[in-house]
Amino acid sequence: MVTTADIITPPVDDPRVFGRIAAANSLSDLYAMGARPIVCLNLICFPQKKLGPEILAGIVAGALETIGEAGAVLAGGHSTEDEEPKFGLVAVGLVDPSRVWRNTGAQAGDVLLLTKPLGSGVLFNANRKGWVSDQAMAACIDTLTTLNRAAAEALAPFDPHAVTDVTGFGLAGHADEVARGSGVTLRISIADLPVMDEALAMYRRGMSTGVNRVNRELIESVAHFDHDLPDWHEEIVVDPQTSGGLLVAVDPERAEEIEDALRRAAVRAVRIGEVLPRED
């Protein structure tokens, strides 16, 4: 049995959508370990004097939808007064102890797959200024409310070497965790990265997030770009994700078979790079 907990502030105004995103984000840690969610507990911070009970009800209703999609149940939780709404879940899941996925088993020669596009952090910030089209935001929200369940179930028969979900540290930050823990180097192709519509355009326009700089500082001593890119283009690898996809290192001899299984599960996984021996 494994237990995880996550809590986020609202990236959207719609309470139900916020609840769905927060639940998918919380459950993602279980899927990244190969676990099956079974029970969840609410973690709620809520300004009762500022927002009405219908807002809180909408958040929980959205979370319940996503928890139900995961095949789990909501068994209560904890709430407290706060200046701004925050919501997340403690999520409990089951997994065979001998088959727990870790982020430390990548091997030289492995293929790297990513199951969701990047860019949600900058899109949410830009949307507050009205810079993002309705179509791009709708696609972003659809991605974030989609569980990593289908991806995890498709990967399960193949025993991936390393798995992590890409969230607040951005792709580069979570890739660094895999590289350090596995004693390897990851080579990622910027040109092959799946990116949400309009995300790069927002960076080019000058938008960013409050976390990008911190994420870049975390990896600047161990990461470098082989080719010169505009600063705004580099930002996509440190864009903080909410309910991001799975970064997976798989046996190269089974990579095509795994990609086919993911496609059959309606998961748009993209091959983004490879694992190399450790470099100085």
C-alpha positions as CSV (number, residue, x, y, z in Angstrom):
1,M,0.0,0.0,0.0
2,V,1.2,3.5,-0.8
3,T,-0.1,6.9,0.3
4,T,0.5,10.3,-1.3
5,A,-0.8,13.8,-0.6
6,D,-1.0,17.0,-2.8
7,I,-2.7,20.3,-2.4
8,I,-3.0,23.2,-4.9
9,T,-4.5,26.6,-5.3
10,P,-7.1,27.2,-8.0
11,P,-5.6,27.5,-11.5
12,V,-9.2,28.1,-12.9
13,D,-12.3,30.0,-11.7
14,D,-14.8,27.1,-12.2
15,P,-15.0,25.3,-8.8
16,R,-15.9,21.9,-10.4
17,V,-13.0,22.1,-12.9
18,F,-10.6,23.1,-10.1
19,G,-11.8,20.0,-8.1
20,R,-11.2,17.7,-11.1
21,I,-7.7,19.1,-11.7
22,A,-6.7,18.9,-8.1
23,A,-7.9,15.3,-7.8
24,A,-6.1,14.2,-11.0
25,N,-3.0,15.9,-9.7
26,S,-3.1,14.1,-6.4
27,L,-3.8,10.7,-7.9
28,S,-1.0,11.1,-10.3
29,D,1.6,10.1,-7.7
30,L,0.0,6.7,-7.3
31,Y,-0.1,6.0,-11.1
32,A,3.6,7.0,-11.2
33,M,4.3,4.2,-8.8
34,G,2.2,1.6,-10.6
35,A,-0.4,1.7,-7.8
36,R,-4.2,1.4,-8.1
37,P,-6.1,4.1,-6.1
38,I,-8.6,2.8,-3.6
39,V,-9.5,5.6,-1.2
40,C,-9.0,9.3,-0.9
41,L,-9.4,12.0,1.9
42,N,-10.1,15.6,1.2
43,L,-7.6,18.4,2.2
44,I,-9.5,21.7,2.1
45,C,-8.4,25.2,3.0
46,F,-11.4,27.6,2.4
47,P,-12.2,31.3,3.2
48,Q,-15.8,30.8,4.4
49,K,-16.3,34.6,4.9
50,K,-15.3,35.4,1.3
51,L,-16.7,32.5,-0.7
52,G,-20.1,30.8,-0.4
53,P,-20.8,27.1,0.3
54,E,-21.8,26.5,-3.3
55,I,-18.2,27.1,-4.3
56,L,-16.9,24.5,-1.8
57,A,-19.6,22.1,-2.9
58,G,-18.6,22.5,-6.6
59,I,-14.9,21.8,-5.8
60,V,-15.8,18.6,-3.9
61,A,-18.2,17.5,-6.6
62,G,-15.5,17.9,-9.3
63,A,-13.1,15.9,-7.2
64,L,-15.7,13.2,-6.7
65,E,-16.1,12.9,-10.5
66,T,-12.4,12.3,-11.0
67,I,-12.1,10.0,-7.9
68,G,-14.9,7.9,-9.4
69,E,-13.1,7.7,-12.7
70,A,-10.1,6.4,-10.9
71,G,-12.2,3.6,-9.3
72,A,-11.6,4.9,-5.8
73,V,-13.9,6.3,-3.1
74,L,-13.9,9.4,-1.0
75,A,-13.9,8.7,2.7
76,G,-14.0,12.1,4.3
77,G,-11.1,14.4,5.0
78,H,-10.2,17.6,6.8
79,S,-11.0,21.3,6.3
80,T,-9.7,24.5,7.7
81,E,-10.2,28.3,7.4
82,D,-7.7,30.0,5.1
83,E,-7.3,33.3,3.2
84,E,-7.6,31.6,-0.2
85,P,-9.0,28.3,-1.3
86,K,-6.7,25.3,-1.6
87,F,-7.7,21.8,-2.3
88,G,-6.1,18.4,-2.7
89,L,-6.2,14.8,-1.6
90,V,-4.5,12.2,0.5
91,A,-4.6,9.3,-1.9
92,V,-4.1,5.6,-0.9
93,G,-3.4,2.9,-3.4
94,L,-2.4,-0.8,-3.7
95,V,0.6,-2.2,-5.5
96,D,2.6,-5.4,-5.4
97,P,5.7,-4.5,-3.4
98,S,7.9,-6.4,-5.9
99,R,6.5,-4.3,-8.8
100,V,6.6,-0.7,-7.4
101,W,7.7,1.7,-10.1
102,R,10.5,4.0,-9.0
103,N,12.2,7.0,-10.5
104,T,15.7,5.5,-10.0
105,G,16.0,2.6,-12.4
106,A,16.7,4.2,-15.8
107,Q,19.4,2.4,-17.7
108,A,21.8,3.5,-20.4
109,G,20.1,2.9,-23.8
110,D,16.6,3.3,-22.5
111,V,14.0,5.3,-24.5
112,L,12.3,8.2,-22.8
113,L,8.5,8.7,-23.3
114,L,6.3,11.5,-22.1
115,T,2.5,11.0,-22.0
116,K,1.2,14.6,-21.8
117,P,2.2,17.9,-23.4
118,L,3.9,20.7,-21.4
119,G,2.9,24.3,-20.9
120,S,0.1,24.5,-18.4
121,G,1.9,26.8,-16.0
122,V,2.5,29.6,-18.5
123,L,-1.0,29.2,-20.0
124,F,-2.8,29.7,-16.7
125,N,-0.8,32.8,-15.9
126,A,-1.3,34.2,-19.4
127,N,-5.0,33.4,-19.3
128,R,-5.3,35.8,-16.3
129,K,-4.4,38.6,-18.6
130,G,-6.7,37.3,-21.3
131,W,-3.9,36.4,-23.7
132,V,-4.9,32.8,-24.3
133,S,-7.6,31.7,-26.7
134,D,-10.7,29.8,-25.5
135,Q,-9.7,26.9,-27.6
136,A,-6.2,26.6,-26.2
137,M,-7.4,26.9,-22.6
138,A,-10.1,24.3,-23.2
139,A,-7.5,21.9,-24.6
140,C,-5.2,22.6,-21.6
141,I,-8.0,21.9,-19.1
142,D,-9.0,18.7,-20.9
143,T,-5.4,17.5,-20.6
144,L,-5.1,18.4,-16.9
145,T,-8.4,16.7,-15.9
146,T,-7.4,13.5,-17.7
147,L,-6.1,10.9,-15.3
148,N,-2.8,9.1,-15.8
149,R,-4.7,5.9,-15.3
150,A,-4.9,4.8,-18.9
151,A,-1.1,5.4,-19.3
152,A,-0.3,3.5,-16.2
153,E,-2.5,0.5,-17.1
154,A,-1.0,0.4,-20.6
155,L,2.5,0.5,-19.2
156,A,1.9,-2.2,-16.5
157,P,2.6,-5.3,-18.5
158,F,6.0,-3.9,-19.6
159,D,7.7,-3.2,-16.3
160,P,9.2,0.2,-17.2
161,H,12.6,0.8,-15.8
162,A,11.8,4.3,-14.3
163,V,8.6,6.3,-14.0
164,T,7.9,9.8,-12.6
165,D,5.0,12.2,-13.0
166,V,6.0,15.7,-14.2
167,T,4.5,18.3,-11.9
168,G,5.8,21.4,-10.1
169,F,9.5,21.1,-10.8
170,G,8.9,21.0,-14.6
171,L,10.2,18.4,-17.0
172,A,13.9,19.3,-16.4
173,G,13.5,19.1,-12.6
174,H,11.9,15.7,-12.6
175,A,14.3,14.5,-15.3
176,D,17.1,15.5,-13.0
177,E,15.6,13.4,-10.2
178,V,15.6,10.4,-12.6
179,A,19.2,11.0,-13.8
180,R,20.6,11.5,-10.3
181,G,18.8,8.6,-8.8
182,S,19.7,6.2,-11.6
183,G,23.3,7.3,-12.1
184,V,22.7,8.2,-15.7
185,T,22.4,11.1,-18.1
186,L,19.2,12.0,-19.9
187,R,19.3,13.5,-23.4
188,I,16.0,15.2,-24.3
189,S,15.2,16.6,-27.7
190,I,13.5,20.0,-27.4
191,A,12.2,19.7,-30.9
192,D,10.4,16.5,-30.0
193,L,8.7,17.8,-26.8
194,P,4.9,17.8,-27.0
195,V,3.8,21.4,-26.1
196,M,0.3,22.7,-25.4
197,D,-1.1,25.1,-28.0
198,E,0.0,28.7,-27.5
199,A,2.4,27.9,-24.6
200,L,5.5,28.8,-26.5
201,A,3.8,31.9,-27.9
202,M,3.1,33.1,-24.3
203,Y,6.8,32.7,-23.3
204,R,7.8,34.5,-26.5
205,R,5.4,37.3,-25.5
206,G,7.1,37.7,-22.2
207,M,4.9,35.7,-19.9
208,S,6.3,33.3,-17.2
209,T,5.4,32.0,-13.8
210,G,6.7,32.6,-10.3
211,V,8.3,29.1,-10.2
212,N,10.3,29.1,-13.5
213,R,13.3,30.9,-12.1
214,V,13.4,28.6,-9.0
215,N,13.1,25.5,-11.3
216,R,15.9,26.8,-13.5
217,E,18.2,27.4,-10.6
218,L,17.7,23.8,-9.4
219,I,19.0,22.3,-12.6
220,E,21.4,24.9,-14.0
221,S,24.5,23.2,-12.6
222,V,23.6,19.8,-14.2
223,A,21.8,20.7,-17.4
224,H,22.9,22.3,-20.5
225,F,21.6,23.0,-24.0
226,D,23.6,21.6,-26.9
227,H,22.2,24.2,-29.3
228,D,21.5,27.9,-28.8
229,L,17.9,28.6,-28.2
230,P,16.1,31.9,-27.3
231,D,15.7,32.2,-23.5
232,W,11.9,32.1,-23.9
233,H,12.1,28.7,-25.7
234,E,14.2,27.2,-23.0
235,E,11.6,28.1,-20.4
236,I,9.3,25.3,-21.5
237,V,11.5,22.7,-19.8
238,V,11.1,24.4,-16.4
239,D,7.4,25.3,-16.8
240,P,5.7,24.0,-13.6
241,Q,3.0,21.4,-14.5
242,T,-0.2,20.7,-12.6
243,S,-1.5,17.1,-13.2
244,G,1.3,16.6,-15.8
245,G,2.1,13.4,-17.7
246,L,4.3,10.5,-16.9
247,L,8.0,10.5,-17.9
248,V,9.0,6.9,-18.6
249,A,12.3,5.2,-19.3
250,V,11.7,1.9,-21.2
251,D,13.8,-0.9,-22.7
252,P,14.6,0.2,-26.3
253,E,13.8,-3.3,-27.6
254,R,10.2,-2.9,-26.4
255,A,9.8,0.8,-27.0
256,E,7.7,0.4,-30.2
257,E,5.5,-2.2,-28.6
258,I,4.9,0.0,-25.6
259,E,4.1,3.0,-27.8
260,D,1.5,0.9,-29.6
261,A,0.0,-0.2,-26.3
262,L,-0.3,3.5,-25.2
263,R,-1.9,4.5,-28.6
264,R,-4.5,1.7,-28.2
265,A,-5.2,3.2,-24.7
266,A,-5.8,6.6,-26.4
267,V,-2.6,8.0,-24.7
268,R,-0.6,10.4,-26.9
269,A,2.8,9.4,-25.7
270,V,5.8,11.0,-27.4
271,R,9.4,9.7,-27.7
272,I,11.4,12.7,-26.4
273,G,14.9,11.3,-25.8
274,E,17.2,8.6,-24.5
275,V,19.2,7.6,-21.5
276,L,23.0,7.7,-21.7
277,P,25.8,6.6,-19.4
278,R,26.6,9.1,-16.6
279,E,28.6,12.1,-17.7
280,D,30.7,14.4,-15.6
